[in-house]
């Protein structure tokens, strides 16, 4: 049984549509925000979160939240350390993404 078929058994069709629409709204809601390019920087350099944590002393939990873009606030010192570590300027680490309506 595929995942979608399993969802139809667990969630009635009307509720499934509501779940889907809520998901879609959340995607559009989060596109007009500050995006963190930490995950991309790690991938480009073939680094792990643990490498950056070890080399910089930044808390692994902080780096994980930056990686998954779930952080709500970041200390300026952390941003400065990451820019120094990657040898980049702040706009390469953080970018404001706006939707066409924005």
C-alpha positions in Angstrom: 0.0 0.0 0.0 1.4 3.4 -1.0 1.7 6.2 1.5 -1.1 8.2 -0.1 -3.4 5.2 -0.1 -2.6 4.8 3.6 -3.4 8.4 4.3 -6.8 8.0 2.6 -7.6 5.1 5.0 -6.5 7.1 8.0 -7.8 10.5 7.1 -11.2 11.0 5.4 -11.0 12.7 2.0 -12.4 16.0 3.1 -9.9 16.2 6.0 -7.1 15.1 3.6 -7.8 18.1 1.4 -7.7 20.4 4.4 -4.3 18.9 5.4 -3.0 19.4 1.9 -4.2 23.0 1.7 -2.8 23.8 5.1 0.6 22.4 3.9 0.5 24.4 0.7 -0.4 27.6 2.6 2.6 27.0 4.9 4.9 26.7 2.0 3.8 30.0 0.6 3.8 31.7 4.0 7.4 30.7 4.6 8.7 32.0 1.2 8.5 35.6 2.2 11.2 35.5 4.9 14.9 35.4 5.6 16.5 32.2 4.2 19.6 30.7 5.6 22.1 29.2 3.1 24.0 27.2 5.7 22.8 23.8 4.3 23.9 24.8 0.8 27.3 26.0 2.1 27.8 22.7 3.9 26.9 20.7 0.8 29.2 22.7 -1.5 32.1 22.2 0.9 31.2 18.6 1.7 31.1 19.4 5.4 29.0 18.1 8.3 27.3 20.1 11.0 29.7 18.3 13.5 32.7 19.6 11.5 31.5 23.2 11.8 30.6 22.7 15.5 34.0 21.3 16.3 35.9 23.9 14.3 34.0 27.0 15.5 32.7 26.1 19.0 29.2 27.0 17.9 26.6 24.8 19.6 25.5 21.8 17.5 21.9 22.5 18.2 22.2 26.1 16.9 23.8 24.8 13.7 21.1 22.1 13.3 18.4 24.7 13.6 20.2 26.9 11.0 20.5 23.9 8.7 16.8 23.0 8.9 15.9 26.7 8.9 13.8 26.3 12.1 15.7 28.9 14.1 13.8 32.0 15.2 16.8 34.1 16.3 20.6 34.0 15.9 23.2 35.7 17.9 25.3 38.2 15.8 28.4 36.5 17.1 27.3 33.2 15.6 26.7 34.9 12.2 30.1 36.5 12.4 31.8 33.2 13.2 30.1 31.4 10.4 31.0 34.2 7.9 34.6 34.0 9.1 34.6 30.2 8.9 33.3 30.0 5.4 35.2 33.2 4.3 32.0 34.8 3.0 30.0 38.0 3.5 26.7 37.9 5.4 24.4 38.1 2.3 25.9 34.8 1.2 24.8 33.2 4.4 21.4 35.0 4.8 19.1 36.2 2.1 15.7 37.8 2.1 13.4 35.9 -0.2 10.2 37.6 -1.4 7.2 36.3 -3.3 5.9 38.1 -6.4 3.2 39.6 -4.2 5.8 40.8 -1.7 
